[in-house]
């Protein structure tokens, strides 16, 4: 099994989308800066070589919009099948005194970048949905977004969310 890169931040992007209806525009993008925490070592499933789960957590800061400076916490589970990483489920919540946003994500893939047989980074993309929102984020409830993420250093990454 190769060394793990915690990937929880990929889904956290849901929290960055908490904007008032007037501020939400098509093609608009927001950014999260995330730090991973906890133990995200892949857990072999034992049914075949290279098949594992990775359970990861991260905390992110939101850059932009009414929840600018808000904090997002998230939990993500990836299925690893050799070089193929598939998102199984992720939840995130962004908190600020003037709004909350709960994100649910079940669509995503990750491409691990390898060098000399070892992981050196990753890029990922997918889709997410706002499952519950309040305050300034209320208008986003039920809306879907796309996201992309990438490593920026050990245990840290960025994620961009785009309103389609």
Backbone as a chain_set.jsonl record, in Angstrom:
{"seq": "XXXXXXXXXXXXXXXXXXXXXXXXXXXXXXXXXXXXXXXXXXXXXXXXXXXXXXXXXXXXXXXXXXXXXXXXXXXXXXXXXXXXXXXXXXXXXXXXXXXXXXXXXXXXXXXXXXXXXXXXXXXXXXXXXXXXXXXXXXXXXXXXXXXXXXXXXXXXXXXXXXXX", "coords": {"N": [[0.852, -1.177, 0.0], [0.561, 2.204, -0.807], [1.898, 5.312, 0.508], [-0.259, 7.509, 2.301], [-2.272, 10.363, 1.468], [-4.127, 12.589, 3.2], [-7.407, 13.335, 2.251], [-9.648, 14.748, 2.817], [-10.385, 17.406, 2.507], [-11.298, 17.862, -0.046], [-14.063, 17.767, -0.262], [-15.015, 19.653, 1.344], [-15.497, 21.989, 0.089], [-18.131, 22.575, -0.245], [-18.969, 24.218, 1.782], [-18.07, 26.729, 1.055], [-19.872, 27.974, -0.491], [-21.837, 29.582, 0.526], [-23.631, 32.093, -0.066], [-25.421, 35.179, -0.462], [-28.546, 35.45, -2.34], [-28.327, 37.524, -4.233], [-25.605, 37.689, -4.629], [-24.859, 35.355, -5.835], [-23.684, 34.086, -8.732], [-23.603, 32.71, -12.029], [-20.877, 30.641, -12.924], [-19.205, 31.659, -10.995], [-16.482, 31.401, -8.687], [-15.139, 30.023, -5.656], [-12.711, 29.709, -2.983], [-11.124, 27.325, -0.847], [-8.891, 26.824, 1.844], [-7.239, 24.202, 3.197], [-6.484, 22.066, 5.986], [-5.408, 18.891, 6.856], [-6.259, 16.451, 9.335], [-5.883, 13.988, 11.924], [-5.779, 10.389, 11.491], [-5.283, 9.175, 8.392], [-4.659, 6.823, 7.082], [-4.74, 4.426, 4.503], [-7.077, 1.739, 4.693], [-6.784, -1.558, 4.214], [-9.057, -3.667, 2.471], [-8.965, -6.381, 2.156], [-10.02, -8.108, 0.246], [-8.816, -8.081, -2.256], [-5.618, -7.29, -3.711], [-4.51, -3.92, -3.231], [-7.024, -2.807, -2.804], [-8.84, -0.666, -0.864], [-10.06, 1.415, 1.875], [-10.146, 4.892, 2.596], [-10.455, 6.975, 5.255], [-10.92, 10.231, 6.076], [-10.302, 13.46, 7.598], [-10.722, 17.022, 7.716], [-10.066, 20.536, 8.22], [-11.062, 23.686, 7.128], [-10.536, 27.048, 5.869], [-12.646, 29.578, 4.641], [-12.523, 31.492, 1.718], [-13.748, 34.368, 0.499], [-16.973, 35.812, -0.358], [-20.071, 36.042, 1.651], [-19.62, 34.254, 3.77], [-16.979, 34.483, 4.142], [-13.953, 33.844, 5.691], [-15.146, 32.049, 7.35], [-15.369, 28.798, 8.941], [-14.863, 25.518, 7.89], [-15.685, 22.185, 8.529], [-15.011, 18.823, 7.777], [-15.695, 15.438, 6.697], [-14.604, 12.598, 5.017], [-14.868, 9.746, 2.857], [-13.004, 7.652, 0.898], [-12.841, 5.22, -1.719], [-10.288, 3.111, -2.595], [-8.92, 1.622, -5.348], [-6.472, 0.138, -6.496], [-4.878, 2.274, -8.653], [-7.077, 3.828, -8.928], [-9.184, 6.142, -7.419], [-12.171, 6.642, -5.767], [-14.758, 8.698, -4.67], [-16.78, 7.904, -1.961], [-18.507, 8.944, 0.033], [-19.071, 12.132, 1.535], [-19.277, 14.586, 4.05], [-19.85, 17.968, 4.995], [-19.608, 20.918, 7.004], [-20.098, 24.34, 7.18], [-19.45, 27.039, 9.247], [-20.494, 30.138, 10.504], [-21.317, 33.064, 12.38], [-23.465, 34.267, 11.043], [-24.604, 32.398, 9.346], [-25.094, 28.981, 8.229], [-24.004, 26.029, 6.559], [-24.602, 22.91, 5.22], [-23.035, 20.4, 3.549], [-23.273, 17.734, 1.151], [-21.698, 15.126, -0.458], [-21.304, 12.826, -3.03], [-20.082, 12.271, -5.366], [-17.108, 11.996, -6.968], [-13.681, 11.907, -8.052], [-10.248, 10.978, -7.796], [-6.945, 11.669, -8.745], [-3.926, 10.326, -8.218], [-0.673, 11.56, -8.071], [2.358, 10.182, -8.945], [5.8, 9.51, -8.154], [8.732, 7.871, -8.711], [7.496, 5.564, -7.742], [6.178, 6.448, -5.477], [3.621, 8.384, -3.825], [3.247, 11.807, -4.638], [1.529, 13.878, -4.69], [-1.812, 15.064, -5.467], [-4.717, 15.447, -7.58], [-8.149, 16.301, -7.757], [-11.662, 15.982, -8.502], [-15.196, 16.752, -8.673], [-18.721, 16.647, -7.862], [-21.109, 18.376, -5.831], [-23.696, 18.86, -3.316], [-25.842, 21.119, -1.639], [-27.17, 20.25, 1.298], [-28.515, 21.312, 3.492], [-29.18, 24.576, 4.605], [-28.783, 27.784, 6.219], [-29.557, 31.151, 7.374], [-27.53, 33.56, 5.785], [-26.844, 31.718, 3.857], [-29.128, 30.389, 3.122], [-30.497, 30.488, 0.61], [-29.101, 28.732, -0.96], [-29.75, 26.137, -0.435], [-30.301, 22.853, -1.559], [-29.038, 23.267, -3.992], [-26.623, 22.415, -6.54], [-23.085, 21.985, -7.1], [-19.86, 22.196, -8.729], [-16.52, 20.992, -8.112], [-12.955, 21.326, -7.695], [-9.838, 20.066, -6.597], [-6.536, 20.162, -5.078], [-3.305, 19.094, -3.902], [-1.195, 21.172, -1.919], [0.941, 21.042, -0.354], [2.526, 19.083, 2.278], [-0.084, 17.572, 3.956], [-1.81, 19.681, 3.45], [-4.152, 21.45, 1.341], [-5.907, 22.894, -1.462], [-9.182, 23.855, -2.482], [-11.449, 24.509, -5.042], [-14.623, 25.806, -5.679], [-17.217, 25.876, -8.027], [-19.98, 27.614, -9.225], [-22.246, 26.266, -11.358]], "CA": [[0.0, 0.0, 0.0], [1.352, 3.427, -0.867], [1.685, 6.297, 1.569], [-1.545, 8.183, 2.173], [-2.448, 11.805, 1.565], [-5.493, 12.831, 3.632], [-8.1, 13.992, 1.163], [-10.941, 15.201, 3.28], [-10.683, 18.779, 2.101], [-11.915, 17.916, -1.346], [-15.499, 17.954, -0.195], [-15.277, 20.821, 2.158], [-15.866, 23.095, -0.78], [-19.545, 22.889, -0.115], [-19.121, 25.308, 2.722], [-17.677, 28.01, 0.497], [-20.886, 28.461, -1.396], [-22.91, 30.216, 1.283], [-23.717, 33.479, -0.48], [-26.779, 35.689, -0.614], [-29.019, 35.247, -3.702], [-27.83, 38.579, -5.113], [-24.182, 37.5, -4.879], [-24.638, 34.097, -6.527], [-23.677, 34.268, -10.18], [-23.094, 31.558, -12.75], [-19.463, 30.657, -13.203], [-18.444, 32.225, -9.89], [-15.651, 30.399, -8.017], [-14.627, 30.341, -4.325], [-11.57, 28.872, -2.614], [-10.901, 26.858, 0.522], [-7.553, 26.39, 2.213], [-7.57, 23.128, 4.13], [-5.468, 21.287, 6.697], [-5.894, 17.571, 7.228], [-5.91, 16.023, 10.684], [-6.268, 12.609, 12.208], [-5.067, 9.32, 10.805], [-5.968, 8.847, 7.139], [-3.946, 5.721, 6.444], [-5.68, 3.507, 3.846], [-7.418, 0.509, 5.399], [-7.011, -2.634, 3.239], [-10.316, -4.396, 2.627], [-8.638, -7.8, 2.237], [-10.612, -8.937, -0.802], [-7.87, -8.145, -3.368], [-4.523, -6.334, -3.514], [-4.741, -2.535, -3.631], [-8.399, -2.372, -2.544], [-8.84, -0.131, 0.496], [-10.826, 2.619, 2.192], [-9.452, 5.936, 3.326], [-11.364, 7.839, 5.999], [-10.099, 11.403, 6.363], [-10.967, 14.654, 8.122], [-9.956, 18.254, 7.558], [-10.665, 21.807, 8.588], [-10.715, 24.654, 6.086], [-11.018, 28.42, 5.967], [-13.35, 30.009, 3.442], [-12.052, 32.758, 1.157], [-14.704, 34.985, -0.406], [-18.404, 35.767, -0.091], [-20.567, 36.366, 2.984], [-19.04, 33.382, 4.794], [-15.54, 34.706, 4.101], [-13.376, 33.683, 7.018], [-15.832, 30.968, 8.052], [-14.611, 27.558, 9.13], [-15.539, 24.324, 7.41], [-15.208, 20.887, 9.017], [-15.579, 17.789, 6.923], [-15.353, 14.022, 6.858], [-14.701, 12.01, 3.679], [-14.464, 8.352, 2.703], [-12.615, 7.289, -0.463], [-12.515, 3.835, -2.043], [-9.066, 3.013, -3.385], [-8.833, 0.357, -6.089], [-5.237, 0.337, -7.251], [-4.642, 3.698, -8.932], [-8.374, 4.51, -9.03], [-9.776, 6.624, -6.168], [-13.55, 7.057, -5.981], [-15.405, 9.217, -3.47], [-17.99, 7.184, -1.565], [-19.388, 9.903, 0.7], [-18.423, 13.165, 2.321], [-20.152, 15.609, 4.613], [-19.121, 19.145, 5.46], [-20.428, 21.991, 7.551], [-19.43, 25.63, 7.318], [-20.078, 27.8, 10.342], [-20.25, 31.542, 10.804], [-22.47, 33.527, 13.158], [-24.576, 34.694, 10.195], [-25.075, 31.364, 8.433], [-24.578, 27.615, 8.276], [-24.222, 25.306, 5.317], [-24.271, 21.496, 5.304], [-22.834, 19.849, 2.214], [-23.248, 16.289, 0.956], [-21.016, 14.836, -1.706], [-21.15, 11.41, -3.33], [-19.518, 12.16, -6.71], [-15.763, 12.538, -7.054], [-12.564, 11.031, -8.372], [-8.953, 11.523, -7.416], [-5.791, 11.168, -9.486], [-2.701, 10.396, -7.427], [0.547, 11.763, -8.851], [3.4, 9.314, -8.412], [7.174, 9.714, -8.593], [9.555, 6.782, -8.186], [6.638, 4.623, -7.037], [5.608, 7.031, -4.252], [2.728, 9.514, -4.094], [3.828, 13.134, -4.408], [0.449, 14.851, -4.721], [-3.046, 14.595, -6.088], [-5.755, 16.366, -8.05], [-9.449, 15.643, -7.638], [-12.807, 16.785, -8.948], [-16.48, 16.113, -8.439], [-19.929, 17.456, -7.724], [-21.643, 18.342, -4.478], [-25.028, 19.423, -3.145], [-26.121, 21.71, -0.337], [-28.269, 19.483, 1.885], [-29.224, 22.16, 4.437], [-28.527, 25.88, 4.728], [-29.544, 28.765, 6.987], [-29.012, 32.501, 7.365], [-27.118, 34.055, 4.472], [-26.69, 30.598, 2.939], [-30.42, 29.715, 2.926], [-30.877, 30.406, -0.803], [-28.329, 27.689, -1.627], [-30.24, 24.801, -0.103], [-30.712, 22.045, -2.694], [-28.254, 23.574, -5.194], [-25.459, 21.577, -6.819], [-21.886, 22.693, -7.509], [-18.707, 21.384, -9.09], [-15.335, 21.341, -7.349], [-11.651, 20.754, -8.018], [-8.919, 20.187, -5.468], [-5.166, 19.709, -5.308], [-2.393, 19.273, -2.775], [-0.299, 22.323, -1.987], [2.045, 20.71, 0.545], [2.174, 17.972, 3.168], [-1.242, 17.758, 4.822], [-2.604, 20.865, 3.104], [-4.64, 21.472, -0.031], [-6.898, 23.917, -1.792], [-10.343, 23.374, -3.221], [-12.238, 25.564, -5.653], [-16.01, 25.469, -5.975], [-17.764, 26.7, -9.099], [-21.418, 27.594, -9.446], [-22.438, 26.032, -12.804]], "C": [[0.891, 1.231, 0.0], [1.018, 4.357, 0.286], [0.432, 7.109, 1.276], [-1.408, 9.695, 2.198], [-3.882, 12.028, 2.01], [-6.21, 13.72, 2.628], [-9.424, 14.589, 1.564], [-11.31, 16.572, 2.743], [-11.4, 18.86, 0.782], [-13.397, 18.226, -1.267], [-15.892, 19.177, 0.592], [-15.759, 21.991, 1.323], [-17.326, 23.468, -0.661], [-19.763, 24.082, 0.786], [-18.792, 26.661, 2.136], [-18.793, 28.65, -0.295], [-22.006, 29.211, -0.707], [-22.964, 31.716, 1.009], [-25.181, 33.891, -0.593], [-27.222, 35.507, -2.056], [-28.473, 36.298, -4.66], [-26.371, 38.361, -5.484], [-23.882, 36.232, -5.663], [-24.758, 34.333, -8.022], [-23.106, 33.028, -10.838], [-21.611, 31.732, -13.024], [-18.606, 31.247, -12.098], [-17.713, 31.109, -9.136], [-15.17, 30.921, -6.67], [-13.557, 29.345, -3.939], [-11.568, 28.537, -1.121], [-9.426, 26.516, 0.686], [-7.724, 25.426, 3.377], [-6.337, 22.475, 4.736], [-6.099, 19.976, 7.131], [-5.464, 17.245, 8.654], [-6.415, 14.615, 10.913], [-5.436, 11.637, 11.39], [-5.836, 8.918, 9.56], [-5.223, 7.764, 6.368], [-4.968, 4.814, 5.771], [-5.844, 2.207, 4.634], [-7.697, -0.583, 4.375], [-8.316, -3.374, 3.533], [-10.121, -5.906, 2.63], [-9.219, -8.667, 1.147], [-9.722, -9.067, -2.029], [-6.772, -7.098, -3.121], [-4.896, -4.93, -4.003], [-6.145, -2.013, -3.406], [-8.501, -1.941, -1.081], [-9.83, 1.014, 0.626], [-9.884, 3.62, 2.843], [-10.506, 6.832, 3.95], [-10.535, 9.024, 6.474], [-10.954, 12.559, 6.875], [-10.085, 15.863, 7.876], [-10.779, 19.441, 8.037], [-10.155, 22.84, 7.598], [-11.191, 26.052, 6.459], [-11.584, 28.81, 4.613], [-12.794, 31.357, 2.996], [-13.075, 33.269, 0.147], [-16.139, 34.858, 0.064], [-18.779, 36.078, 1.345], [-20.031, 35.471, 4.093], [-17.519, 33.442, 4.76], [-14.976, 34.65, 5.514], [-14.072, 32.627, 7.858], [-14.955, 29.732, 8.121], [-15.468, 26.379, 8.685], [-14.875, 23.098, 8.008], [-15.81, 19.836, 8.114], [-14.971, 16.429, 7.153], [-15.571, 13.362, 5.498], [-14.227, 10.564, 3.693], [-14.23, 8.079, 1.218], [-12.463, 5.782, -0.571], [-11.292, 3.873, -2.953], [-9.054, 1.639, -4.032], [-7.639, 0.47, -7.029], [-4.984, 1.829, -7.414], [-5.943, 4.498, -8.982], [-8.911, 4.851, -7.644], [-11.167, 7.146, -6.487], [-14.141, 7.529, -4.657], [-16.661, 8.404, -3.181], [-18.984, 8.136, -0.919], [-18.534, 10.934, 1.436], [-19.485, 14.12, 2.837], [-19.284, 16.77, 5.076], [-20.107, 20.129, 6.065], [-19.553, 23.235, 7.681], [-20.204, 26.435, 8.338], [-19.557, 29.225, 10.358], [-21.444, 32.017, 11.588], [-23.687, 33.865, 12.299], [-25.028, 33.641, 9.182], [-24.403, 30.028, 8.657], [-24.878, 26.976, 6.927], [-23.732, 23.873, 5.497], [-24.184, 20.95, 3.894], [-22.793, 18.336, 2.234], [-22.664, 16.019, -0.426], [-20.876, 13.332, -1.871], [-20.558, 11.19, -4.714], [-18.137, 12.797, -6.715], [-14.745, 11.479, -7.403], [-11.27, 11.753, -8.016], [-7.873, 10.859, -8.259], [-4.547, 11.404, -8.649], [-1.521, 10.592, -8.37], [1.674, 11.005, -8.169], [4.764, 9.705, -8.984], [8.016, 8.643, -7.916], [8.73, 5.823, -7.325], [6.012, 5.149, -5.763], [4.698, 8.19, -4.602], [3.403, 10.84, -3.751], [2.769, 14.235, -4.432], [-0.782, 14.252, -5.359], [-3.844, 15.766, -6.643], [-7.057, 15.596, -7.978], [-10.53, 16.565, -8.165], [-14.086, 16.014, -8.669], [-17.607, 17.115, -8.383], [-20.421, 17.341, -6.295], [-22.995, 19.039, -4.433], [-25.163, 19.994, -1.74], [-27.358, 21.012, 0.22], [-29.117, 20.328, 2.83], [-28.461, 23.469, 4.549], [-29.424, 26.819, 5.518], [-28.867, 30.125, 6.898], [-28.689, 32.95, 5.953], [-26.986, 32.952, 3.433], [-28.013, 29.959, 2.546], [-30.806, 29.53, 1.462], [-30.148, 29.288, -1.543], [-28.834, 26.28, -1.354], [-30.75, 24.1, -1.359], [-29.908, 22.282, -3.963], [-27.041, 22.656, -5.3], [-24.317, 22.44, -7.352], [-20.843, 21.706, -8.0], [-17.517, 21.862, -8.271], [-14.098, 20.695, -7.938], [-10.747, 20.979, -6.815], [-7.538, 19.7, -5.852], [-4.343, 19.908, -4.043], [-1.549, 20.517, -3.01], [0.906, 22.125, -1.083], [1.632, 19.553, 1.428], [1.004, 18.323, 4.084], [-2.087, 18.984, 4.526], [-3.016, 20.814, 1.64], [-5.579, 22.657, -0.222], [-8.011, 23.268, -2.597], [-11.07, 24.597, -3.785], [-13.604, 25.028, -6.003], [-16.494, 26.414, -7.064], [-19.26, 26.507, -9.185], [-21.64, 27.397, -10.945], [-23.343, 27.057, -13.459]], "O": [[1.876, 1.284, 0.737], [-0.007, 4.208, 0.951], [0.111, 7.363, 0.115], [-0.531, 10.238, 2.87], [-4.798, 11.685, 1.262], [-5.674, 14.744, 2.206], [-10.243, 14.906, 0.701], [-12.495, 16.844, 2.549], [-12.064, 19.861, 0.515], [-13.927, 18.9, -2.151], [-17.018, 19.661, 0.482], [-16.386, 22.904, 1.859], [-17.698, 24.603, -0.961], [-20.674, 24.877, 0.551], [-19.215, 27.673, 2.694], [-18.649, 29.792, -0.732], [-23.044, 29.452, -1.324], [-22.408, 32.512, 1.765], [-26.062, 33.055, -0.794], [-26.368, 35.415, -2.938], [-28.183, 35.974, -5.812], [-25.936, 38.804, -6.547], [-22.752, 36.05, -6.117], [-25.813, 34.733, -8.515], [-22.23, 32.368, -10.28], [-21.148, 32.833, -13.321], [-17.387, 31.328, -12.25], [-18.248, 30.014, -8.964], [-14.835, 32.098, -6.535], [-13.494, 28.252, -4.501], [-11.951, 29.342, -0.272], [-8.795, 25.983, -0.227], [-8.283, 25.783, 4.414], [-5.295, 22.35, 4.094], [-7.189, 19.956, 7.703], [-4.424, 17.712, 9.12], [-7.27, 14.118, 10.181], [-4.505, 12.03, 10.687], [-6.934, 8.372, 9.665], [-5.169, 7.794, 5.139], [-5.969, 4.459, 6.393], [-4.88, 1.655, 5.166], [-8.74, -0.551, 3.723], [-8.636, -3.667, 4.685], [-11.01, -6.642, 3.058], [-8.941, -9.866, 1.115], [-9.838, -10.04, -2.774], [-6.992, -6.128, -2.395], [-5.519, -4.774, -5.054], [-6.44, -0.879, -3.782], [-8.279, -2.742, -0.173], [-10.366, 1.515, -0.363], [-8.947, 3.246, 3.549], [-11.352, 7.386, 3.248], [-9.553, 8.845, 7.194], [-12.157, 12.627, 6.624], [-8.86, 15.754, 7.832], [-11.992, 19.361, 8.229], [-8.97, 22.87, 7.267], [-12.117, 26.221, 7.252], [-11.061, 28.417, 3.57], [-12.617, 32.261, 3.813], [-13.25, 32.686, -0.923], [-16.489, 33.926, 0.787], [-17.907, 36.347, 2.171], [-19.991, 35.89, 5.25], [-16.847, 32.556, 5.287], [-15.465, 35.328, 6.418], [-13.631, 32.337, 8.97], [-13.931, 29.638, 7.445], [-16.636, 26.261, 9.055], [-13.65, 22.979, 7.998], [-16.974, 19.931, 7.725], [-13.889, 16.288, 7.723], [-16.623, 13.551, 4.887], [-13.313, 10.2, 4.432], [-15.126, 8.249, 0.391], [-12.01, 5.133, 0.372], [-11.274, 4.584, -3.957], [-9.164, 0.619, -3.352], [-7.775, 0.846, -8.193], [-4.887, 2.561, -6.429], [-5.906, 5.726, -9.07], [-9.076, 3.971, -6.799], [-11.332, 7.99, -7.369], [-14.035, 6.84, -3.643], [-17.509, 8.234, -4.056], [-20.163, 8.142, -1.273], [-17.429, 10.641, 1.894], [-20.461, 14.421, 2.151], [-18.14, 16.585, 5.491], [-21.28, 20.171, 5.692], [-18.442, 23.194, 8.209], [-21.433, 26.508, 8.306], [-18.358, 29.48, 10.242], [-22.514, 31.419, 11.475], [-24.82, 33.763, 12.769], [-25.765, 33.965, 8.251], [-23.301, 29.945, 9.197], [-25.848, 27.318, 6.25], [-22.584, 23.648, 5.879], [-25.146, 21.029, 3.13], [-22.34, 17.726, 3.203], [-23.083, 16.605, -1.423], [-20.393, 12.642, -0.973], [-20.527, 10.059, -5.198], [-18.006, 14.001, -6.493], [-14.92, 10.301, -7.09], [-11.22, 12.981, -7.948], [-7.885, 9.645, -8.462], [-4.161, 12.547, -8.402], [-1.386, 9.87, -9.358], [1.914, 11.164, -6.972], [4.876, 10.162, -10.121], [8.013, 8.525, -6.691], [9.208, 5.33, -6.303], [5.377, 4.39, -5.031], [4.957, 8.91, -5.566], [4.046, 10.974, -2.709], [3.089, 15.403, -4.215], [-0.796, 13.083, -5.744], [-3.671, 16.913, -6.232], [-7.069, 14.373, -8.121], [-10.338, 17.777, -8.263], [-14.072, 14.801, -8.458], [-17.47, 18.267, -8.795], [-20.182, 16.336, -5.624], [-23.392, 19.719, -5.38], [-24.659, 19.421, -0.774], [-28.458, 21.161, -0.313], [-30.318, 20.086, 2.958], [-27.231, 23.472, 4.583], [-30.648, 26.689, 5.507], [-27.743, 30.239, 6.408], [-29.48, 32.745, 5.032], [-27.014, 33.234, 2.236], [-28.022, 29.061, 1.704], [-31.39, 28.505, 1.11], [-30.545, 28.932, -2.653], [-28.38, 25.328, -1.989], [-31.527, 24.667, -2.128], [-30.087, 21.548, -4.935], [-26.506, 22.186, -4.297], [-24.542, 23.48, -7.971], [-20.932, 20.511, -7.718], [-17.501, 22.996, -7.791], [-14.174, 19.656, -8.593], [-10.884, 21.974, -6.102], [-7.368, 18.94, -6.805], [-4.642, 20.773, -3.22], [-1.232, 20.868, -4.146], [1.802, 22.968, -1.056], [0.498, 19.083, 1.337], [1.089, 19.252, 4.887], [-3.0, 19.294, 5.291], [-2.331, 20.221, 0.807], [-5.982, 23.321, 0.733], [-7.809, 22.274, -3.294], [-11.276, 25.589, -3.085], [-13.736, 23.935, -6.554], [-16.212, 27.612, -7.027], [-19.754, 25.38, -9.216], [-21.265, 28.264, -11.735], [-23.59, 26.983, -14.663]]}, "num_chains": 1, "name": "protein.A"}
